[in-house]
Amino acid sequence: MEIGVDSFAAAIGDDGTAGPPAERLRDLLEEIEHADEVGLDVFGIGEHHRKEFLDSAPTVILGAAAGRTKRIRLTSAVTVLSAADPVRVFQEFATLDLISRGRAEMVVGRGSFIEAFPLFGLNLDDYDSLFAEKLELLLKIRQNEHVRWSGEHRPPLTGQGVYPRPLQDPLPIWVGVGGTPESFARAGVLGLPLMVAIIGGQTRRFRPLVDLYKEAARRAGFLPDRLKVGMHSLGYVAETSQQAADEFFPGYARAIGEVGKERGWGPVTRAQFDAQLGPTGALLVGSPEEVIEKIVRHSEALGGLSRVTFMMNAASLPHAKLMKAIDLLGSRVAPALRNELASSAA
């Protein structure tokens, strides 16, 4: 199992106010570098087009990180493919792959916010058809240097070459999904790795959707060993469970509360938060030992996980605490999980 961190490059500090953007990005690059040093497997950068995040150009951040790291895989979390040109997306990640010497990946999805659609002149009514068509084109570009393709939302390609080509062949592309059955089935039909965003509720409720993904892949002719299932969850590790919960909750409540204002949710209470910390709750917040046990349970509940990524900066934690949490993930959580799963497989 691979263990990593995802970041949305939060512009909001732990005091609830915006910090200097240059300093926030400097801290983020130090966090990626530290994740590489302590042996984590992957670091992902999201994509948003909102004031509270600094990740509107994730490949630029990942490119800067590539020059400061040696081993860690660098990915998006997620690339909002519905609002992007697949040609440019492929070119950017192929370039990142060359710079990083074969460590680039992308997780593509439709995104959980809608600001990108009016920003780039797209119709929100085309939400699903945009993604389906652009994913088809992206995969065709990955497979072919010269591309012939036509669709509804983009001018056709008539044999043009798409460059550069990446070092990896094929360049890894995961599909990021929430809770829509069609999205799970689509990833299965295409035989692509699946990254499930689980940010609340009981993790086990996603098992039928994961089974749907695997069945769709089987029907499409893909062998089980070709499939990967990852989990992206809100999480944070500290020396004790109480410390982790107390440090994570204030920023978590503020972030969820801001989104809730747009979506009609009520404010988050500490009791609701604590309920998510239970054995089957989605939040990966606790001591290293508690988080290890929880990930093992989640993997069993979902039929086996290939990757788990922690989304920590939704809580606007200070840089020093994020660095310490990354250290604990690398020194205690990841090694224990690798040993646990290796013993289970033996």
Secondary structure, 3 states (H helix, E strand, C coil): CEEEEEECCECECCCCCECCHHHHHHHHHHHHHHHHHCCCCEEEECCCCCCCECCCCHHHHHHHHHCCCCCCEEEECCEEHHHCCHHHHHHHHHHHHHHCCCCECEEEECCCCCCHHHHCCCCHHHHHHHHHHHHHHHHHHHHCCEEEECCCCCCCEEEEECCCCCCCCCCCEEEEECCCHHHHHHHHHHCCCEEEEECCCEHHHHHHHHHHHHHHHHHCCCCHHHCCEEEEEEEEECCCHHHHHHHHHHHHHHHHHHHHHHHCCCCCCHHHHHHCCCCCECCEEECHHHHHHHHHHHHHHCCCCCEEEEECHHHCCCHHHHHHHHHHHHHHHHHHHHHHHHHHHC
